Amino acid sequence: MRIGSSIGLIAIGLILALAVRVDLGGIDLELVGWILTVVGIVGLVASLLLARQSRPVVATRDEVYPPQTPRDPRY
């Protein structure tokens, strides 16, 4: 789950939990909304932790091109 989909789940969940007042018989939309919100928050935290760990390490210029010893000007 990526950051955008996590934020989308949080938004949809909060809308269902706090703004929608519809009775669908056996389905409690408020509970479904809170469940989506919690799943979105867990996904957001997991996405941020994974994004933080997967950054590549970039070598410095000295590691790629080691400094060379000066040459004797006679050659």
C-alpha beads as a LAMMPS data file, in Angstrom:
LAMMPS data file: protein, C-alpha beads

75 atoms
74 bonds

1 atom types
1 bond types

-500.0 500.0 xlo xhi
-500.0 500.0 ylo yhi
-500.0 500.0 zlo zhi

Masses

1 110.0

Atoms # bond

1 1 1 0.000 0.000 0.000
2 1 1 1.444 3.350 -0.979
3 1 1 1.103 6.715 0.714
4 1 1 -1.637 7.958 -1.618
5 1 1 -3.863 4.935 -1.186
6 1 1 -3.365 5.085 2.582
7 1 1 -4.483 8.707 2.668
8 1 1 -7.434 7.787 0.451
9 1 1 -8.497 5.018 2.847
10 1 1 -8.211 7.400 5.781
11 1 1 -10.339 10.004 4.000
12 1 1 -13.021 7.526 2.926
13 1 1 -13.057 5.949 6.374
14 1 1 -13.482 9.274 8.146
15 1 1 -16.246 10.302 5.759
16 1 1 -18.099 7.045 6.421
17 1 1 -17.509 7.233 10.171
18 1 1 -18.328 10.881 10.763
19 1 1 -20.478 12.233 7.937
20 1 1 -22.677 9.488 6.499
21 1 1 -25.899 8.736 8.353
22 1 1 -27.553 6.002 6.272
23 1 1 -29.152 2.836 7.652
24 1 1 -28.332 -0.185 5.475
25 1 1 -29.930 -2.851 7.641
26 1 1 -27.156 -5.213 8.730
27 1 1 -24.166 -3.015 7.826
28 1 1 -22.857 -0.475 10.318
29 1 1 -21.229 2.184 8.105
30 1 1 -19.733 3.962 11.099
31 1 1 -17.832 0.822 12.110
32 1 1 -16.741 0.199 8.517
33 1 1 -15.474 3.783 8.384
34 1 1 -13.414 3.406 11.538
35 1 1 -11.972 0.120 10.291
36 1 1 -10.932 1.752 6.996
37 1 1 -9.396 4.643 8.908
38 1 1 -7.308 2.342 11.108
39 1 1 -6.185 0.277 8.102
40 1 1 -5.224 3.485 6.292
41 1 1 -3.196 4.744 9.260
42 1 1 -1.368 1.417 9.599
43 1 1 -0.662 1.431 5.847
44 1 1 0.592 5.015 5.987
45 1 1 2.998 4.254 8.830
46 1 1 4.240 1.121 7.043
47 1 1 4.679 3.038 3.766
48 1 1 6.687 5.776 5.457
49 1 1 8.917 3.266 7.242
50 1 1 9.567 1.298 4.049
51 1 1 10.212 4.450 2.026
52 1 1 12.722 5.600 4.606
53 1 1 14.646 2.313 4.516
54 1 1 14.806 1.903 0.747
55 1 1 16.795 5.033 -0.053
56 1 1 19.989 4.139 -1.890
57 1 1 23.378 5.102 -0.528
58 1 1 25.253 7.288 -2.976
59 1 1 29.026 7.040 -3.093
60 1 1 31.088 10.190 -2.748
61 1 1 33.380 11.349 -5.512
62 1 1 36.471 10.053 -3.691
63 1 1 34.975 6.566 -3.467
64 1 1 34.193 6.449 -7.182
65 1 1 37.380 8.165 -8.375
66 1 1 40.141 7.690 -5.788
67 1 1 42.707 10.477 -5.654
68 1 1 45.663 9.813 -7.908
69 1 1 49.280 10.201 -6.941
70 1 1 51.088 13.055 -8.679
71 1 1 53.215 11.964 -11.625
72 1 1 56.799 12.873 -12.186
73 1 1 56.812 15.653 -14.826
74 1 1 59.751 14.048 -16.620
75 1 1 57.582 11.264 -18.045

Bonds

1 1 1 2
2 1 2 3
3 1 3 4
4 1 4 5
5 1 5 6
6 1 6 7
7 1 7 8
8 1 8 9
9 1 9 10
10 1 10 11
11 1 11 12
12 1 12 13
13 1 13 14
14 1 14 15
15 1 15 16
16 1 16 17
17 1 17 18
18 1 18 19
19 1 19 20
20 1 20 21
21 1 21 22
22 1 22 23
23 1 23 24
24 1 24 25
25 1 25 26
26 1 26 27
27 1 27 28
28 1 28 29
29 1 29 30
30 1 30 31
31 1 31 32
32 1 32 33
33 1 33 34
34 1 34 35
35 1 35 36
36 1 36 37
37 1 37 38
38 1 38 39
39 1 39 40
40 1 40 41
41 1 41 42
42 1 42 43
43 1 43 44
44 1 44 45
45 1 45 46
46 1 46 47
47 1 47 48
48 1 48 49
49 1 49 50
50 1 50 51
51 1 51 52
52 1 52 53
53 1 53 54
54 1 54 55
55 1 55 56
56 1 56 57
57 1 57 58
58 1 58 59
59 1 59 60
60 1 60 61
61 1 61 62
62 1 62 63
63 1 63 64
64 1 64 65
65 1 65 66
66 1 66 67
67 1 67 68
68 1 68 69
69 1 69 70
70 1 70 71
71 1 71 72
72 1 72 73
73 1 73 74
74 1 74 75
